[in-house]
Amino acid sequence: MALISKKKIPFKVSPLLLKYLQKYQRSINVPIEYSDLLRYDNSIPLYDKEGKDTLWETVFYPQSDMQMIYHNLKKIYAVIKSDGDLSVIDHLVIDRVDICQYGNTKPFRVRIVNQINDNFDYFYIKNADASRIYGLELEHLLSPNRISYGAYKHTLIEEHIAGIPGDQFIKNNLKDKGLNETRLAKEFVKFNERCFVQLLGDMHSSNFVINITPDFEEISYRIKAIDFDQQSYEGRRSIYLPQYFKQNNPLIEIGLKHMTPETVRQYQKEERALITNRLKVERYRIADLLRVMTKDTISFPENVKTLKQDLAEFYDDNRFLTCKNMGEIVKVSLWMLIKKPDLYNL
């Protein structure tokens, strides 16, 4: 079972990381920052349709601030959705602004509604954390999931990642008659492998969503990470493997029911091959990212020491032992894709 040692400590965005974000159009100009949203003067708990506390609070702003704040939030939506074309906000209204006091970055979630068709969307405004930015970038470059986000000074803007939250899927969807357990189990194996390769931790069922897509004669599934705070932070290998979180046990049990060890190894090898192809396609951008990451501090020395020892033992490769920080560990982890493509035949 995987256990997080303590609450994640956020790390400041370094000047080198800011330059990287500017180079690849991840640095955006927005008219309002995270600190501006803290000016609310009241809040109430937000409950779901069943009357359960969601751990989010809906916040309310003084009348003197509300109009300006809401207008600027619509401008941010235009920046992330239409490259700043303000004509798209004419029929948009800010329906609600929520804050999660329990999140590491205490994120704000903005619900925005199109008055013409009542369609709604969300986006998030958070304190910028270097770990999270590295996680977002690695997910965008190495996974099949495209991630839309932007940073401005100490503020991070993220597009909503749609899907059924993993914990809700486990609770409500595992008994569906149309559930294809074999395909779901296969996707979890692939998701597990992606997290491990890029060292994205804490992927229990509350931190990922599941997309269901009708696919010809069957249904396909895609698991997407939604929380990147634990990118290359913890010091134990198990934290980077979703299979070790007890919240994910129902998915593990489905895998044990439908897959043999040989099948699991086949899917692991397939996913590592796909990640290798993405690595080759984006090699220059990933090289730029790793150059910044290897000069940055996103964890503590004791975590670096224990993780590199764990990985050196797992891969039987002492290259990990020379790593001085988490960026260097990620770099060697990605190198293993090329150096040891038949890892699961060892």
Helices and strands as residue ranges (DSSP letters): H 15-23, H 34-37, E 42-47, E 53-60, H 63-82, G 86-89, E 92-99, E 108-114, E 120-127, H 130-142, E 149-152, E 155-159, E 164-165, H 166-172, H 181-198, G 205-207, E 208-215, E 218-225, G 237-240, G 242-244, G 246-248, H 249-258, H 261-281, H 283-293, H 301-315, G 318-322, H 326-339, G 343-345
